[in-house]
């Protein structure tokens, strides 16, 4: 157990340096003082035990890593350059100092990849583990927003959908041999934030808009499209072989499974049909999802889908 709040802060300072070029005044005063760009992107996410993760199969390093990764994905969706983040912690009595150090090291591992400063935060005792991250970064010249695609435009994805859902179902089921599904389980435990890809797309004036896919593709598509428009999904639909294998074992259509998704942290974007070849050549793992159409709805093989993605408040 921690002896005091100061003991906790000493541990944080031993993992995250308190000096950084993005901080004029570091942690320890009432506020940090940041060296901010003129235009910033900012986002915030909660990461709560038994809501977003379970300690039964998340290692401490996985917890720290993913809590930061999901926030980085929001910056990726705007093509922003990550600069720093705040961390708020709710800490329970059943976790020890060693767990905390490993968790912070997992977070620092990812922060180091993007030269991120930990600029501050708050600590509180609680009944279960909770992390709240607020992240900020430098906005690109062109701000990529939702609701900008027109009928006839191409919708595209960077990354995969369905893998993280597959990974979640595998780690929740103790009877499964998860060693057969290394990509799926890694996608759930340690998603890769597509920050470099987002910055490339933000620099490409042909991109209409961009968002990250976190609540399932079918739900996020409705959020991305402009009012009065829908999408006709194309075949072949890119589905990872591990998802195909898992869906065969549970006798489920892998395309429908992938559309429902959840926690994919892929990037959904749009461009004109004429500009699609340029977008396609700019990234190694971008693929065509479908075409924007007049009239609302998501269609596959001419049939309107009635699927819903994830919602915290729907049972």
Secondary structure as the mmCIF struct_conf table of DSSP 4:
data_model
#
loop_
_struct_conf.conf_type_id
_struct_conf.id
_struct_conf.beg_label_comp_id
_struct_conf.beg_label_asym_id
_struct_conf.beg_label_seq_id
_struct_conf.end_label_comp_id
_struct_conf.end_label_asym_id
_struct_conf.end_label_seq_id
BEND BEND1 UNK A 3 UNK A 4
HELX_RH_AL_P HELX_RH_AL_P1 UNK A 5 UNK A 15
BEND BEND2 UNK A 16 UNK A 16
BEND BEND3 UNK A 18 UNK A 18
TURN_TY1_P TURN_TY1_P1 UNK A 21 UNK A 22
STRN STRN1 UNK A 23 UNK A 25
TURN_TY1_P TURN_TY1_P2 UNK A 27 UNK A 28
BEND BEND4 UNK A 29 UNK A 31
STRN STRN2 UNK A 33 UNK A 34
BEND BEND5 UNK A 38 UNK A 39
STRN STRN3 UNK A 40 UNK A 48
STRN STRN4 UNK A 49 UNK A 49
TURN_TY1_P TURN_TY1_P3 UNK A 50 UNK A 52
STRN STRN5 UNK A 53 UNK A 53
TURN_TY1_P TURN_TY1_P4 UNK A 55 UNK A 57
HELX_RH_AL_P HELX_RH_AL_P2 UNK A 60 UNK A 77
TURN_TY1_P TURN_TY1_P5 UNK A 78 UNK A 79
STRN STRN6 UNK A 81 UNK A 91
TURN_TY1_P TURN_TY1_P6 UNK A 93 UNK A 94
BEND BEND6 UNK A 95 UNK A 95
HELX_RH_AL_P HELX_RH_AL_P3 UNK A 97 UNK A 113
TURN_TY1_P TURN_TY1_P7 UNK A 114 UNK A 115
STRN STRN7 UNK A 117 UNK A 125
BEND BEND7 UNK A 127 UNK A 128
STRN STRN8 UNK A 130 UNK A 138
HELX_LH_PP_P HELX_LH_PP_P1 UNK A 139 UNK A 140
BEND BEND8 UNK A 141 UNK A 142
BEND BEND9 UNK A 146 UNK A 147
TURN_TY1_P TURN_TY1_P8 UNK A 151 UNK A 152
HELX_LH_PP_P HELX_LH_PP_P2 UNK A 153 UNK A 153
STRN STRN9 UNK A 154 UNK A 158
BEND BEND10 UNK A 159 UNK A 159
BEND BEND11 UNK A 161 UNK A 162
HELX_RH_AL_P HELX_RH_AL_P4 UNK A 163 UNK A 172
TURN_TY1_P TURN_TY1_P9 UNK A 174 UNK A 175
BEND BEND12 UNK A 176 UNK A 176
HELX_RH_3T_P HELX_RH_3T_P1 UNK A 178 UNK A 180
HELX_RH_AL_P HELX_RH_AL_P5 UNK A 182 UNK A 189
BEND BEND13 UNK A 190 UNK A 190
HELX_RH_AL_P HELX_RH_AL_P6 UNK A 195 UNK A 202
TURN_TY1_P TURN_TY1_P10 UNK A 203 UNK A 203
TURN_TY1_P TURN_TY1_P11 UNK A 205 UNK A 206
STRN STRN10 UNK A 207 UNK A 213
BEND BEND14 UNK A 215 UNK A 215
HELX_RH_AL_P HELX_RH_AL_P7 UNK A 217 UNK A 224
BEND BEND15 UNK A 225 UNK A 225
HELX_LH_PP_P HELX_LH_PP_P3 UNK A 226 UNK A 226
TURN_TY1_P TURN_TY1_P12 UNK A 227 UNK A 228
STRN STRN11 UNK A 229 UNK A 233
BEND BEND16 UNK A 235 UNK A 236
HELX_RH_AL_P HELX_RH_AL_P8 UNK A 241 UNK A 250
TURN_TY1_P TURN_TY1_P13 UNK A 251 UNK A 251
HELX_RH_AL_P HELX_RH_AL_P9 UNK A 254 UNK A 260
BEND BEND17 UNK A 263 UNK A 263
STRN STRN12 UNK A 266 UNK A 271
TURN_TY1_P TURN_TY1_P14 UNK A 273 UNK A 275
HELX_RH_AL_P HELX_RH_AL_P10 UNK A 276 UNK A 282
TURN_TY1_P TURN_TY1_P15 UNK A 284 UNK A 285
STRN STRN13 UNK A 286 UNK A 294
BEND BEND18 UNK A 295 UNK A 296
STRN STRN14 UNK A 297 UNK A 300
TURN_TY1_P TURN_TY1_P16 UNK A 301 UNK A 302
STRN STRN15 UNK A 303 UNK A 304
TURN_TY1_P TURN_TY1_P17 UNK A 312 UNK A 313
#
